Amino acid sequence: MKIGFFGMNTGAFSTREAILRLAKTAEDAGYESLWTGEHVVVVDPQVPPSPVPPETRMVDTVATLAFAAAATTRIKLGSGIILLAQRNPVVLAKELASIDVLSEGRLLFGIGVGYVPKEFEVIGVPYEERGARVSEHIEAIRTLFTQEQPRFSGRFTQIDGVQSNPRPIQQPHPPFIIGGMSPAAHRRAVRQGNGWYGFFQDLEATAEQLRGLEEAAKHVERPAELGELEITVTPPGPVDPDTVKRYEDLGVSRLAVMQGFTEFAASEAGSAVDNGIAFIERTAEALKLG
């Protein structure tokens, strides 16, 4: 089982020193990967379905991954997840390829749709188009990552007569890991993803999601070049070796552990950072990661 940590850019871990400390601690402790969260903006005042208070600090995903790449040498760096419908795919392809180059091939490209209408409204993207945009943006980015003469014609993006270099180090491209718990997300993962990411899923919920992915695979053709679908899950709260084994028995390949939602809204105060670092070290010791 691969073990990562989720929450590198959020709450207490949203300052230069805290992110540096987190990244170095996790790498030294033997974690396989670090993951960011993403909400470009949060709703004020908080109303459902917005998941966090408006004062929650979130450093931009792309900036955080690039910053962490410079501070580490081995650990993989994942977006968990980028809200792809809210991004320009041509610009994002350049940013992500640059991270993969500067990290020497350590990027994991986690992708999601989003579920908070106000966040789309303020960015200027119609909420009802988010699914269609994500599916198309994935292929536009894949085109820029892989084609020597990139050409793509879609509803939202036209690519022709341009170059976007450098392309990623990883071949054919960094893993595309599709997040989401809906049937549409399952179909998208099967059809377009190297992996699937389930956030805040306990064992029972994970088993249900895997059944959903199996059902999607009955109706959606999976390109052979994508290989086997790798399963990543962020469980709710701490894990022990027995819990890890139970996830592994379900078919999960990676756990991106987190402390909990309370820490997302924490200030940058030293005690919150210390608690997070202690959680990382305690988990590494319990799972014998080093």
N, C-alpha and C positions, 0 to 999 in steps of 0.2 A: 504494500500500500504506500502510495506517495502521500506525504503530509505537507500541506501548505498552511499559510496563515492569511486570514482575510481581515482587512481593515487598515491597510498601510497608510491611507491618506485621510483618515476620518477621526473626528473628535480629538482625543488626546494626541493622536499621531497625525497632527496636521501642521507641525512646525518643522523647520529644518533639522534641529537637533534631535527631536523625537523620531523623525523618519530615519535619520542616519543611525540612531541607536537601535531602532527596531530592525532595520535591514541587516546591520552587522551582527546583531544578536541572533537573529533567525538563521542567517547563513552559517555562523560559527556553531550553532546548535544542531545543524544537520537538516533543517527544513528543505524541502524540494522546491518550494515556490512561495512567492508573496503576491497578494491580490489586493487591488483597489476596489472601492465601491464608487458609484457615480449617481449623483443628482446635480446637474449643472446649476439649478436653482432649487430652493425648497419653498413650499407654500407658507405664507404668513398672513393670518394666523393659521396654525396647523389644523387641517380638517382631513378626514379620510378621503382618499386612500393614502395621503402623504404619510410616510413612515417615520419621520423624524421631526423634532422641533425646528422652528425657523432659524434659531441661533446656531444650529449644527454647522461645524466647520468641515468642509470637504475640499481638499486641494485637488486641482484638476488631474484627471487620470493620466493624460499624456505627459504632463509635466512631472508628475510623481514617478512614473515608470522610467523616464529619462534620468531623473535625479538618482533614483535607486540603482540604475544601471552603472552610473559612475562610482557608486559607493560599494559595489559588490563585484564579485568575479565569477561566482558559480550558480547562485540561486536563480531560478527562473522567475519571470516577472509577468504577472497576469492581470488583465483588466477583468474585474468581476462585478459588473459587466459594463462595457461601453454601450450607452443608449444610442444605437446606430442610426435610428431614424432622425435624431436631432443633429447629426453630423453631416458635413459635406464629404462624400466618399473619396473624392479626388484628393482633397487636403488631408483627410485622415490617413489615406494610403501612404502618402509621403511621410507623415509623422510616425506611423507605425513601422514602416520600412526603416526609417532612420533609427528608431529605438532598437530594432533587431540588429542593425549593423553596429551601432555603438555598444550594444550589450554582447556582441559576438554570438548572436543566435539564441537569445534566451527569452524571447517574447512568446507569451501565450495570449492569443487574441480572443477574449471573452466578449460575447455579443448578446445584447438583449433588446427588447422592444420598448419597454416602459409602460407605465400604467397610471400615471398621474396627469390628467388632462391639462391642468394649469401650467405644468412645465412645458408642454408642447405649445400652448397658446402664446406664452411670452417669447418663445424662440421663433414662432412664426411658422410652425409645421402643423398642418391639420392632423388632429388626433386620429381621425378615421383612416388616414393614409399610413399610419406607422408600420403596420405589418407589411404592406406592399413595398414601402421604402426599404425596410430592413432586408427583405428577400432580394431586392434588386441591388442594394448597396453592397451586399456580400459578393455578388458576382462582379460588380464593377471593380471592387477592390481586388478580388482574385485575378481579374484581367490585368490590372496594373502591376500586381505582384509577379505575374508569370509570363506575360507576353512580351517579346522583344519589340513588336510593333503593335501596341495595345489598341484594340478597337472594340467598342462596346456601344450598343444602341438600346436604350431603355426608355421607360416612361419619364424618369426623373434625371437621367444622366446620359450624355452623349460623349464618347471618347473616340477621337480620331486625329491623326496627324500630330501627336505629341509624344514625348518621352517623360518618364518619371523614374529617375535614377538617383541613388542606387536602389536596386531591388533588394528584398530581404536576403539575409545569409541562409536562413533555413530553406530547404528545398522540398517540395515546390514552393512552399510558403510557411509561415508560422501556423501552428494549429488554430483552426477556427472552432471555437467552443461556444455552442449556441445555448443560451440560458432561457429558462421559462418553463412553466408548469402547465400550460394550456395544450390542448390537442394541436393547435396551430404551431406552437413552439416545438412540439414533438415531431411533427411532420417536417418542419424546417431543419431540425437537427439531423434527422435521417437523410434528408435530401441534400443538405448543404454543409453539414458540419463534420469536422474530425472528432468532435466530442460534444457532450451535453453537460450543462451545469445546472444543478438544482440548489437553490439558496434556502437555508434554514429548514432543512428537511430531516425529520427524525426517521427512524428505521421504517416505521409503518408507512409514512408518507413517501419515502424513497421507493419502497417496494411498489406502491401504487403508481408512482411516476415511471418506473421501469416497465410496468405492465402497459402504461400508455405508450411508451416508446416501441414496445413490441407490437402493439396494435397498429401504430403508425407505419411500421415497417411492412405490414401486410398490404398497405395501400399506396405506399410511396416507394418508387425505385431509388435505391441507393447506388450512386456511382462507385464502381469498383475501386477507383483510385483513392477514395476516401478511407478505405480500410475499415477496421472494426471501430465502432463508436465507443470512445473512451468516456467513462462516467466520472464526473467530479461533483461532489456534494459538500455544501457547508452545513454541518449539523448544528442544532441549537445547543450551544454551550460546550463545556469541556467533554473530552472523550478519554476513555481508558483503553488498555489493550483488548479487553473483551468486546467493547463497543466497536473498535476498529475492525476486529475479526468478523463481527456480525455484518458490518457494512461490506466488507470484502466478500463475504459469502453471498451477498446479494448481487455482486458483480460490479461494485464501485471500485474504481482504480485510484482515486485521489480524494482525500478529505482536506478541505480548506477550512481549518478550525477558526473559531472566533470566540471572544469572551461572552458577548451578549449585546443586546441592543442598547442597554444603559450606557455602555462605554462609547457608543457612537456619538452621543450628545455631550460627552465629558469635555471639560475645558482642557487647556493645555497645561494645567497645573502639574507640578512634578509628581505628586502622589498618584495621579491617574496614569502617568507614563510608567512610573515604577511598578504599579499593579499590572499593567499590560506586559511589561518585560518579564515580571515574575511568572505570569501565566504562560508566556512563551517558553521560558526555561523549565517550568514545572511540567508542561506537556511534553517537551522534548525528553526530559528525564524519564517520565512515566512510559513513553513509547520507545525509549532507547534509540533515539534518532542519531545521536552522535556515533 
